[in-house]
Structures are given as structure tokens and as C-alpha cells.
Amino acid sequence: MHRVSRLPAGCLVLVGPTASGKTALLDELFGSVDSRKTRGLPEAEVVSADSMQAYRGMDIGTAKPDAALRSRLPHRLIDILDPREQYTTGDFVRLADAACAEIAAAGRLPVVSGGTGFYVRNFICGLPAAPPADPALRARVAADLSSSGEAALRAELTAIDPDSAARIHRNDLYRLTRAVEVVRATGRPLADFAAPTRARPGYRFGVVGVTRDRAELDARVDARVDAMLEAGLAEEVAALAAAGCGPGAPGMKAIGYREFFDPESGGSASGEAIDLGAVARAIKQDTRHYAKRQMTFFRALPGIKWIAPSADELASELGDIVQGGASAI
């Protein structure tokens, strides 16, 4: 058992693929006074590094922590945007920095937790030195997307930045248009503006990853999707669509939502599922593929230490982090 007598400027970063059990693990560790006292741990607040839990009304499909859990363990950067608003990596880093400063000033431990890899990496290492967004150029790219379509922009990107064109998902129009903006502004691929790879100053980061056997994780993904549909995911999507959140809304690009708008996945342009069984299968497949990509991404995070989904293992790593041990980077 680790006794924590002081709180330096440390920050726990907890990552893991979707359905790996991060939220339940944090609740077990920090969600009750008894648990914290037993392990000698400080109070904590979670800063969500989930790009889709930031959106209001997207509760079921993002596995958003419910009100009861959030009353036990406060979460920040949840329900802060309308699904039609864009939430960039830069937005997240700025808001997470402010949240962590407030949490630390209150004598609590900031815990940045989530599965959005770009958000986590740029929070730890800092933002890449790519050219800033130019509103006029962005408007021209958006107009070209509207008039010529996704395929034309992708072909333009392929000519100069084939790696980005191959990597960016066909539904991720935000990253596609941003890559085209950079190419048009500089004539250079995104790789020329590489993100930093070392932890930025100002924090003592402890980076911990939750890992599970692949077969076990796949089974948990399937069970989670089934539970979401049982809880009313289709109705949630229909309500969002009725409120004006169509397939072009940034929030509707999320796995668990976009399939309802994709005829190839059994959905329709209106967001009302034509074949709910096909939609469920598509969500499960997309989620499993996403989990695999997440693991590849997280393995490259600086200083990461992997644990089983065990509160005792996380408490051990946390003791080192807040007391200045070797886990911090």
C-alpha cells in the first residue's frame, strides 16, 4: 500500500482501447473515500480525453459516465459542445491544461483518461508545428469538398501526401480537409510537421496503459455494443438526427453513430436504421478495428507502462507517480 503525503505537479494519464475498462478502474480506485483511504490515495478528478464524450446528447454510443459515477468521481470536458461543433486536438490540449491546473490547485490529482490517441499524445508531447488554420483557405477547401466530393480531395492529397491519404479514414472529413489545407498552404506533407515525441515541460506525467487479451477485448466490445442497442442507441441517434445532427455533423462521425447514416452498414441518410442487425455488426467490426489501431498508437507514447485492469496494479503505479518514482516522465 502506498501512502501519499503530498501532491507534486503530477498528472496520471490512463489510456487503453475502447471497452478495456478504464472508467470502471478509476471508479474502483477513486470513487469512494474508503477506497482512497485504504490505499492512501488522494482525491482525483478525471479530464476526459474522449473526443466524442465532449458532445451533448451523445450518451449511450460514447459510453459516457453516468451522473451517479460523475457525482462520485468528477469528470471534466464532458457535455461541453453541440455535436455540430468541431472539437480539435488544439481545443482539447488548451482545455485540458486549464482543467489540470484547476484540479491541482484544489489539491487533487488530475487524471487524463480516454481513448482518443491524438488528444493524449499532443497533451503529453505538445502540438506539432503545422501551420495554423487559415479561415479563408479552410472555406475554399470546404467549398471544394461540397462541390467536388471527398474522392476529389483525397486524390489531391494523394498526389503530395500519399501516406496521409491512405491513413485518414473515408469518414474523417475533418482530418482530410485539414491535411489538404496544409498541402495547399505549404506544398508539403503532414509528416514534414512531425509532432514532438518527448514529454513537454510543466508536468510530471505518469502514463499507464490498460491491456487485455485480444479475444477478451473483442468479446467485451461485442457485449458493449449489444448493451448500447438494448439501452436505446437507435433512439438516441434518431433524436439527434431530428435535432439537426445529420451525417455531416462532427459528432456523427463517431463509431456507433456514423453507421446509422451509412447505407452500406444498414443505415440510411436520415439516421434511422433500415437493418438494425447490420448496423450492430458494422459497429462491432468498426470498434474492434479501432481498438486495434488504438493499441498501436498507445504503444508509441513516451514512458508508458502497461498493466492488467487491476485497481491494485494502478494504485502501485500511481504511488510511484505522485511520489516522484521512476514511472513519471
Buried (B, 14 or more C-beta within 10 A) or exposed (E): EBEBEEBEEBBBBBBBBBBBBBBBBBBBBBBEEEBBEEBEBBBBBBBBBBBBBBBBBBBBBBBBBEEEBBEEBBBBBBBBBBBBBEBBBEBBBEBBBEBBEBBBEEEBBBBBBBBBBBBBBBBBBBBBEBEEEEEEBBEBBBEBBEEEEBEEBBEBBEEBBEEBBEEBBEBBBBBBBBBBBBBBBBEBBBEEBEBBEEBBEEBBBBBBBBBBEEEEBBEBBBEBBEEBBEEEBBEBBBEBBEEEBBBEBBBBBBBBBBBBBBEEBBBBEBBBBEBBEBBBBBBBBBBBEBBBEBBEBBEEBBBBBBBEBBBEBBBBBBBBBBBEBEBBB
